[in-house]
């Protein structure tokens, strides 16, 4: 069960990181965790991105953190709005940060740090506007 990787308090930390990041941006961040990924991890992440309707955000500035825990695979996928404005190696740097923590078994801090890094880029390029900014996607972790 992918839910077992993160305790209730770990999930709280991750959701708090998402909420903190999203408070400063119109961007959206979601985390999806499942056991297995039998295909290319980026292809699966793209499927999940679409299933969660992340491509429907107004500014196309959603970011998905996808983890397949049993297969030790993960991906970070940004929509075209955010990809157009971050450096070409931006997502690689985030994945390196995650991997550094994951190798030490620090899944919660790896994910939280990566969410924070994404949030800073989203804040820089898509700052929160008081007028009309709504939370377009749920902050809860989804499980496959």
C-alpha positions as CSV (number, residue, x, y, z in Angstrom):
1,X,0.0,0.0,0.0
2,X,1.6,3.3,-1.1
3,X,-0.2,5.0,1.8
4,X,2.0,3.2,4.3
5,X,5.2,4.9,3.1
6,X,4.1,8.1,4.8
7,X,2.7,8.2,8.3
8,X,-0.2,10.5,9.1
9,X,2.2,13.1,10.4
10,X,4.5,12.7,7.4
11,X,1.5,13.3,5.1
12,X,0.7,16.4,7.3
13,X,4.2,17.7,6.7
14,X,3.9,17.2,2.9
15,X,0.5,18.8,2.7
16,X,1.7,21.7,4.8
17,X,4.6,22.2,2.4
18,X,2.1,22.2,-0.5
19,X,-0.1,24.8,1.2
20,X,2.9,27.0,2.2
21,X,4.2,26.9,-1.4
22,X,0.8,27.7,-2.9
23,X,0.1,30.6,-0.5
24,X,2.7,32.6,-2.5
25,X,1.8,31.6,-6.0
26,X,-1.1,31.0,-8.4
27,X,0.7,27.8,-9.3
28,X,-0.6,24.4,-8.2
29,X,1.4,21.5,-6.7
30,X,0.2,17.9,-6.4
31,X,1.7,14.7,-5.1
32,X,0.6,11.3,-6.4
33,X,1.9,8.0,-4.9
34,X,1.4,4.5,-6.1
35,X,3.1,1.2,-5.7
36,X,4.1,0.2,-9.3
37,X,5.0,1.9,-12.5
38,X,5.4,-0.7,-15.3
39,X,6.1,1.8,-18.0
40,X,8.4,4.7,-18.5
41,X,8.1,6.9,-15.3
42,X,7.7,10.1,-17.3
43,X,4.9,8.6,-19.4
44,X,3.1,7.4,-16.3
45,X,3.5,10.8,-14.7
46,X,2.0,12.4,-17.8
47,X,-1.0,10.1,-17.6
48,X,-1.5,10.9,-13.9
49,X,-1.1,14.6,-14.7
50,X,-3.9,14.4,-17.2
51,X,-6.1,12.2,-15.0
52,X,-5.8,14.7,-12.1
53,X,-6.7,17.4,-14.7
54,X,-3.6,19.3,-13.8
55,X,-3.3,20.7,-17.4
56,X,-6.6,22.6,-16.8
57,X,-5.1,25.3,-14.6
58,X,-5.6,28.8,-15.9
59,X,-1.9,29.6,-16.3
60,X,-0.8,26.0,-17.1
61,X,1.5,26.3,-14.0
62,X,0.9,23.0,-12.2
63,X,3.6,20.7,-10.9
64,X,3.2,17.0,-10.2
65,X,5.5,14.9,-7.9
66,X,4.9,11.3,-8.9
67,X,6.3,8.4,-6.9
68,X,6.1,4.6,-7.6
69,X,7.4,3.4,-4.2
70,X,7.8,-0.4,-4.8
71,X,9.6,0.2,-8.1
72,X,11.8,3.0,-6.7
73,X,10.8,5.4,-9.5
74,X,9.8,9.0,-9.3
75,X,9.2,12.0,-11.6
76,X,8.6,15.7,-11.4
77,X,6.5,17.1,-14.2
78,X,5.7,20.8,-14.8
79,X,3.1,22.1,-17.2
80,X,4.0,24.2,-20.2
81,X,3.5,27.5,-18.4
82,X,6.1,26.8,-15.7
83,X,8.4,24.9,-18.1
84,X,8.5,28.0,-20.4
85,X,10.1,30.2,-17.6
86,X,12.4,27.9,-15.5
87,X,16.0,27.0,-16.6
88,X,16.2,23.8,-18.6
89,X,18.0,22.0,-15.8
90,X,15.5,23.1,-13.1
91,X,13.6,19.9,-12.7
92,X,16.8,17.9,-12.8
93,X,18.1,19.9,-9.8
94,X,14.9,19.2,-7.9
95,X,15.1,15.5,-8.7
96,X,18.7,15.4,-7.5
97,X,17.6,16.9,-4.2
98,X,14.9,14.3,-3.9
99,X,17.2,11.5,-4.7
100,X,19.8,12.7,-2.2
101,X,17.2,12.4,0.6
102,X,15.5,9.3,-0.8
103,X,18.8,7.4,-0.7
104,X,19.0,8.1,3.0
105,X,15.4,7.0,3.5
106,X,14.3,10.6,4.1
107,X,11.2,10.5,1.9
108,X,9.2,13.2,3.7
109,X,12.0,15.7,3.8
110,X,13.0,14.9,0.2
111,X,9.5,15.6,-1.0
112,X,9.0,18.6,1.2
113,X,12.3,20.2,0.1
114,X,11.4,19.6,-3.5
115,X,8.0,21.1,-3.1
116,X,9.6,24.2,-1.4
117,X,12.0,24.6,-4.3
118,X,9.2,24.3,-6.8
119,X,7.1,26.8,-4.8
120,X,9.9,29.4,-5.0
121,X,10.1,29.2,-8.8
122,X,6.3,29.3,-9.0
123,X,6.3,32.3,-6.7
124,X,8.9,34.1,-8.8
125,X,7.1,33.5,-12.1
126,X,3.5,33.3,-11.0
127,X,3.1,35.4,-7.9
128,X,-0.1,35.2,-5.8
129,X,-2.6,37.8,-6.9
130,X,-5.2,38.5,-4.2
131,X,-7.9,39.2,-6.8
132,X,-9.4,36.0,-8.2
133,X,-6.6,33.6,-7.2
134,X,-8.3,30.3,-6.2
135,X,-6.9,27.0,-5.3
136,X,-7.6,25.2,-8.5
137,X,-6.5,21.7,-7.4
138,X,-6.7,19.8,-4.1
139,X,-3.7,19.9,-1.8
140,X,-4.2,16.3,-0.5
141,X,-1.9,13.6,-1.6
142,X,-3.5,11.2,-4.1
143,X,-2.8,7.5,-4.1
144,X,-3.0,5.1,-7.1
